[in-house]
Amino acid sequence: MAGEIDVKPGYTPDDVAALIEALRGMVELEDGELYTLRKGKLHHVVRRDEENGLRRIMVMEEAHAAAQLMARRLRQGMRGYRPDPALVASACVMHAMEALKPADADAIVMNYLQRLFACARPAPGEDAASPSDAESAAETGQRAVPATRPTGGQARNARGAPTAT
């Protein structure tokens, strides 16, 4: 305990431990929780992720910049409210999970990862789209997907919507 806090001269870490045990007997304290002392009263510190449902997750710089750009664009349509980039990214992920078939959502992620890691190798027996295929598809507004990916029985356009055949 002495390594974690400085004990004032005249007191020992054992004195502090005894005081904490006495405090636990008087007040409902939970191990691992944070408390602050304000105006002579202990206040439980609510963890940030419990306040608003946001969890910390690392994202690529380009994804964060895109989410910020989208949040700025949304401000006008949302009467001045600018959503947090984390909420924008969450909306995009949830849309991909709910509106797309799992194979299509997976293909989007795989294409992004292939672009990031150009040296990524396909799984045995799969023919992955090359980074140059992904670049040429991006220029035309289409997604490059592995050649062996099943289409689910329907032809789909660049946005993943079924097309008439």
C-alpha positions in Angstrom: 0.0 0.0 0.0 2.9 2.4 0.7 3.9 2.1 -3.0 0.4 3.4 -4.1 -0.1 6.4 -1.8 2.1 8.6 0.2 1.5 8.3 4.0 2.1 11.5 6.0 4.8 11.5 8.6 3.7 10.0 11.9 1.4 7.4 10.3 2.2 4.0 8.8 0.5 2.0 6.0 -0.9 -0.2 8.7 -2.7 2.8 10.2 -4.2 3.6 6.8 -5.3 0.0 6.3 -7.0 0.0 9.7 -8.8 3.2 8.9 -10.1 1.8 5.6 -11.4 -1.3 7.4 -13.1 0.9 10.0 -14.6 3.0 7.2 -15.9 -0.2 5.5 -17.7 -1.1 8.7 -19.5 2.3 8.6 -20.2 2.8 4.9 -21.2 0.4 2.1 -18.0 0.3 0.0 -17.4 -2.1 -2.9 -14.0 -3.5 -3.8 -12.7 -2.1 -7.1 -15.0 0.9 -7.2 -13.9 4.5 -7.1 -15.0 7.1 -4.5 -14.3 10.8 -4.2 -14.5 13.0 -1.1 -16.4 16.2 -1.7 -17.5 18.6 0.9 -16.9 15.9 3.6 -19.0 13.3 1.8 -18.0 10.2 -0.1 -19.4 10.0 -3.6 -19.4 6.9 -5.8 -17.6 7.6 -9.1 -19.7 6.1 -11.9 -17.5 4.7 -14.7 -17.7 6.6 -17.9 -18.7 3.6 -20.0 -21.7 2.9 -17.7 -23.0 6.5 -18.0 -23.7 6.5 -21.7 -23.2 3.0 -23.0 -20.0 3.8 -24.9 -17.1 1.4 -24.7 -13.5 2.2 -25.7 -12.5 0.6 -28.9 -9.6 1.5 -31.1 -10.3 2.4 -34.7 -8.1 3.3 -37.6 -7.3 7.0 -38.0 -9.1 7.1 -41.4 -12.2 5.6 -40.0 -12.3 8.1 -37.1 -11.8 11.0 -39.6 -14.6 9.7 -41.8 -16.9 9.4 -38.7 -16.0 13.0 -37.7 -16.8 14.2 -41.3 -20.1 12.4 -41.3 -21.0 13.8 -37.8 -20.3 17.3 -39.1 -22.6 16.7 -42.1 -25.3 15.4 -39.9 -25.4 18.5 -37.7 -27.6 20.5 -40.1 -30.1 17.7 -40.5 -30.2 17.1 -36.7 -31.0 20.7 -35.7 -27.5 21.5 -34.5 -26.8 18.3 -32.6 -23.5 16.8 -33.8 -23.3 13.1 -32.9 -20.1 11.7 -31.4 -18.0 9.9 -34.0 -18.3 6.8 -31.9 -22.1 6.9 -32.4 -21.7 7.4 -36.2 -19.3 4.4 -36.4 -21.7 2.4 -34.3 -24.6 3.2 -36.6 -22.5 2.1 -39.6 -21.5 -1.2 -38.0 -25.1 -1.9 -36.9 -26.4 -1.1 -40.4 -23.9 -3.5 -41.9 -24.9 -6.2 -39.4 -28.7 -5.7 -39.8 -29.2 -4.8 -43.4 -26.6 -6.9 -45.1 -26.3 -10.7 -45.4 -23.5 -11.9 -43.1 -21.4 -13.0 -46.1 -21.7 -9.5 -47.6 -20.8 -7.8 -44.3 -17.9 -10.1 -43.9 -16.8 -9.3 -47.5 -16.8 -5.6 -46.7 -14.5 -6.2 -43.7 -12.3 -8.6 -45.7 -11.9 -6.0 -48.5 -10.9 -3.3 -46.0 -8.4 -5.6 -44.3 -7.0 -6.6 -47.7 -6.5 -2.9 -48.5 -4.8 -2.3 -45.2 -2.6 -5.4 -45.3 -1.7 -5.8 -48.9 0.4 -8.8 -48.1 -2.5 -10.7 -46.4 -2.8 -14.2 -47.8 -6.1 -15.9 -48.5 -7.2 -19.0 -46.6 -6.2 -22.3 -48.3 -8.5 -23.0 -51.2 -9.8 -19.4 -51.5 -9.0 -17.0 -54.3 -8.9 -13.5 -52.7 -9.3 -10.3 -54.6 -6.0 -8.6 -55.1 -5.4 -5.0 -53.8 -5.3 -3.8 -57.5 -8.8 -5.3 -58.0 -10.0 -3.5 -54.8 -8.5 -0.2 -56.1 -10.1 -0.5 -59.6 -13.4 -1.5 -58.0 -13.3 1.6 -55.7 -12.8 3.8 -58.7 -15.9 2.4 -60.4 -17.9 2.5 -57.1 -18.1 -1.3 -56.8 -16.8 -3.7 -54.2 -14.1 -6.2 -55.0 -15.0 -9.5 -53.4 -13.3 -12.9 -53.4 -14.1 -14.9 -56.5 -15.3 -17.9 -54.5 -17.7 -15.9 -52.3 -21.3 -17.3 -52.7 -23.8 -14.7 -53.9 -26.7 -16.2 -52.0 -28.6 -17.1 -55.2 -29.2 -13.5 -56.3 -27.1 -11.0 -58.3 -26.3 -7.9 -56.2 -25.2 -4.4 -57.2 -22.3 -2.4 -55.7 -24.4 -1.5 -52.6 -25.4 -5.1 -52.0 -29.0 -4.7 -53.1 -30.5 -7.5 -55.3 -30.6 -6.7 -59.0 -33.0 -7.9 -61.6 -31.5 -10.6 -63.8 
